[in-house]
Amino acid sequence: MLESIREVYQATPWLENLPDQWELLKEAGTPIDCKKDTIIFEQDDEAEHVYLIASGRVCLYATTPAGEEKALAFIGKNGLIGEYDSLGNLSHATSAITVSKTVLYKISTGRFRELLKQNFHLVEQLLHFESRKYRMLCAQSLQLSYRKAPHRICATLIQLALNYGTPLEQDSIQIATTFTHQEMANLVGTTRVTVINTLKWLERHHILEKQNKYYVITDLRRLESLVQDETWKLTKHAEG
């Protein structure tokens, strides 16, 4: 079942274990060990470095003038952060914070540009990576414009299954990573209450269950059908 829907949900905000090879960036960079919740850079900071993620995961998020945060992407192994801002001589458009123990390679903007000029394969990999980001942001824009919050939450659960799914017996799939209700709310652009109500609804209808600290999708077909069903809704209080 996962393979049959993989293409539909390919534009995922989780960009991890990417196939790109960045050995030249590692050689040019300085390794940095970061604990969870380490801020790498903040929105509007001057972009002076590019960061290659060797292990772990970083969340990119934007902040409104009122201080509200919207998660945009989770970048993992072999992903880059800060690259677009650095090349454009721009300040950072987002903030970046680690969401797990992470190892980064820090490369100065000047050195990054030199390597791109000297190695066309790095340019090709960079374009491929930026294309994935662009597709992801387009998909998020469509979801926010035309889908209600419960539909977006269900689609996000499927994306998590595609990226972190561990098949269990009877076609169940364990999402082998954890997330908080607030993280999910920030990602899909809704309230924490809506996330809680949606997950509880899915549990009551035997589509989702919690096993220890992990969620298990017990009926992926029904979950996918809910995403496509424009008439489906929770109670008025939970729609968000």
C-alpha positions in Angstrom: 0.0 0.0 0.0 2.8 2.4 0.8 4.3 2.1 -2.6 1.0 2.7 -4.3 0.6 6.1 -2.7 4.3 7.1 -2.5 4.2 9.3 -5.6 1.2 11.3 -4.5 2.8 12.2 -1.2 6.4 12.6 -2.4 6.5 16.3 -1.8 7.1 15.8 1.9 8.5 18.4 4.4 10.8 15.7 5.7 13.9 15.8 3.6 16.2 13.1 5.0 18.8 10.5 4.1 19.2 12.2 0.7 21.3 10.4 -1.9 23.6 13.4 -2.6 27.3 13.3 -2.0 28.9 16.4 -0.4 32.4 15.2 0.4 33.9 18.4 -0.9 31.8 20.4 1.5 32.8 18.2 4.4 36.5 18.7 3.5 36.0 22.5 3.4 33.7 22.7 6.4 34.2 22.7 10.2 32.3 19.9 12.0 30.0 21.1 14.8 28.2 18.8 17.4 24.8 20.2 18.4 22.5 19.2 21.1 18.7 19.1 20.6 17.1 22.5 20.5 20.2 24.3 19.4 19.5 27.4 17.3 21.7 27.4 14.2 20.6 30.7 12.8 17.6 33.0 13.2 15.3 34.7 10.8 16.8 38.0 9.5 20.3 37.2 10.6 23.0 37.9 8.0 23.7 34.7 6.0 27.4 34.1 6.3 27.6 30.3 6.2 26.1 27.2 4.6 25.5 24.1 6.8 25.6 20.5 5.7 23.8 18.1 7.9 25.9 14.9 8.5 23.4 13.3 11.0 20.4 14.3 13.0 17.6 16.7 12.0 17.0 20.5 11.7 13.7 22.3 11.6 13.3 25.3 9.4 10.6 27.7 10.5 9.3 31.2 9.9 8.1 33.6 12.5 5.4 36.3 12.2 5.9 39.8 13.7 3.5 38.7 16.5 5.8 35.8 17.3 3.8 32.9 15.8 5.9 30.2 14.3 5.2 28.0 11.2 7.4 25.0 10.6 8.3 24.7 6.9 10.6 21.7 6.6 12.6 19.1 8.5 16.1 18.7 7.0 18.1 15.6 7.8 21.2 13.7 6.6 22.9 15.1 3.5 20.6 18.1 3.5 21.7 21.7 3.3 20.5 24.7 5.3 21.2 28.4 4.7 22.4 27.8 1.1 19.8 29.8 -0.7 20.2 32.9 1.5 24.0 32.8 1.3 24.1 32.6 -2.5 21.6 35.5 -2.8 23.5 37.7 -0.4 20.3 37.8 1.6 19.5 37.6 5.3 18.0 34.3 6.5 14.4 34.0 5.5 13.8 31.4 8.2 15.2 30.2 11.5 16.8 26.8 12.0 16.8 24.8 15.1 17.9 21.2 15.8 15.2 18.8 16.8 17.6 16.0 17.7 21.3 15.6 18.4 22.9 16.8 15.2 26.3 17.0 13.5 26.8 19.8 11.0 29.5 21.0 8.7 29.8 24.8 8.6 31.1 26.3 5.4 31.7 29.9 4.7 29.6 31.5 1.9 32.8 32.5 0.0 34.2 29.0 0.1 30.8 27.5 -0.9 30.7 29.7 -4.0 34.2 28.7 -5.0 33.4 25.0 -4.8 30.3 25.5 -6.9 32.3 27.3 -9.6 35.0 24.6 -9.6 32.7 21.5 -9.5 29.6 21.4 -11.7 28.3 18.2 -10.1 27.8 20.2 -6.9 25.7 22.6 -8.8 23.6 19.8 -10.2 23.1 18.4 -6.7 22.2 21.8 -5.4 19.6 22.3 -8.1 18.1 18.9 -7.4 17.9 19.7 -3.7 16.3 23.2 -4.3 13.8 21.6 -6.7 12.7 19.2 -3.9 12.3 22.2 -1.5 10.3 24.1 -4.2 7.9 21.2 -4.8 7.5 20.8 -1.0 6.6 24.5 -0.6 4.1 24.3 -3.5 2.4 21.3 -2.0 2.2 23.0 1.4 0.7 26.1 -0.3 -2.0 24.0 -2.0 -2.8 22.1 1.2 -3.1 25.4 3.2 -5.3 27.0 0.5 -7.7 24.2 -0.3 -7.7 21.6 2.5 -9.1 21.8 6.0 -6.9 21.2 8.9 -8.0 17.6 9.6 -7.2 16.7 6.0 -3.8 18.3 6.3 -3.1 16.4 9.5 -4.0 13.0 7.9 -1.8 13.8 4.8 1.1 14.6 7.2 0.6 11.3 9.0 0.9 9.5 5.6 4.1 11.5 4.8 5.5 10.4 8.2 4.7 6.8 7.3 6.5 7.2 4.0 9.6 8.6 5.7 9.6 6.8 9.0 7.3 3.9 8.5 8.1 0.5 10.0 5.7 -2.2 8.7 4.1 -4.3 11.4 1.8 -7.4 11.2 -1.7 -7.1 9.7 -0.6 -4.2 7.4 -0.1 -1.8 10.3 2.6 0.8 10.0 4.4 2.3 13.0 5.7 5.9 12.6 9.1 5.3 14.1 9.7 8.9 15.1 8.0 11.1 17.6 6.4 14.5 17.3 4.5 16.8 19.7 1.0 18.1 19.1 2.4 21.6 18.9 5.0 20.6 16.3 2.3 19.1 14.1 0.1 22.2 14.6 3.0 24.4 13.6 3.7 22.3 10.5 0.1 22.2 9.1 -0.9 25.6 10.2 -3.6 24.9 12.8 -4.1 24.8 16.5 -2.9 22.3 19.0 -6.5 21.6 20.0 -7.4 20.7 16.4 -4.4 18.3 16.2 -5.5 16.6 19.5 -9.1 16.3 18.3 -8.2 14.9 14.9 -5.8 12.3 16.4 -8.4 11.3 18.9 -11.0 10.9 16.2 -8.7 8.7 14.2 -8.1 6.6 17.3 -11.8 6.2 18.0 -12.4 5.0 14.5 -9.5 2.5 14.6 -7.4 4.2 12.0 -4.6 5.2 14.4 -3.4 4.0 17.8 -0.7 4.9 20.2 1.7 2.2 21.2 4.1 3.4 23.9 5.4 6.7 22.5 4.8 5.9 18.8 1.7 6.2 16.6 0.7 3.2 14.6 -1.5 3.6 11.4 -3.7 0.6 11.6 -5.7 1.3 8.4 -3.7 3.3 5.8 -6.3 2.9 3.1 -9.0 4.6 5.2 -6.5 7.3 6.2 -5.7 8.0 2.6 -9.4 8.0 1.7 -10.1 10.7 4.3 -7.5 13.0 2.7 -9.4 12.7 -0.6 -12.9 13.0 0.9 -13.8 16.7 0.8 -17.1 16.0 2.7 -15.3 14.5 5.7 -15.3 16.7 8.8 -14.9 16.5 12.5 -17.1 18.3 14.9 -17.4 22.0 14.2 -15.2 22.6 17.3 -12.4 20.6 15.9 -12.2 21.7 12.3 -9.8 24.6 12.8 
